[in-house]
Amino acid sequence: METHVYNESFRRFEPKKKVCLFCKTKALNSSMEDNCFSSVYNIQNRTNIVVYRNVKFNEVKIGIPRCSKCCSVHSMAKISSYVTVFVGVLLVFIIPIYLAVQFDLGTIGMIFLVILMFGLVYLAVLAVEKAILSTYDVISEKDGAMKEPLVREFLRNGWSLDRPTA
């Protein structure tokens, strides 16, 4: 905990260190909002009854030092992923309908094409994000979170990076 300070008003651990963990340049961050805040979760209570499911959990945000360049690269990667998903969803419906009408594929052929297009869109989103991050030589937010010692300590104590679902 000596590497972080708990901020009561924002309910998060803010890093004391200023050296970026995401790029190899080890640049200093200029503002607290440039940091990446990764959430970790701990399940308190899980209820599974036949018709009712509920999960109660704690969430803690842990700050990971990040320079402004890495912050803008992560924002650009996220926006590019959203644009890719938007264009991909449009293509999921346009291309299969066009091919089904053009080649008289029928219902089964159209369903197969829609499933294939969803898979291609998923792969495109991953490829776009990976290409942007590798172009600027920056690691992903999740990989950066795994490098942070406080996050690893929480994970060793039973916490998770994935939000619990009922």
FENMOJO-V962742 format. One record per helix or strand of 2 or more residues. SS is the DSSP state (a for helix, b for strand). FROM is the first residue (numbers start at 1). TO is the last residue. If there is no record, write none. Layout:
# FENMOJO-V962742
ss: (SS:SS)
from: (FROM:FROM)
to: (TO:TO)
This chain:
# FENMOJO-V962742
ss: (b:b:a:b:b:a:a:a:a)
from: (4:12:32:36:52:68:106:141:149)
to: (7:15:34:49:64:103:135:147:156)
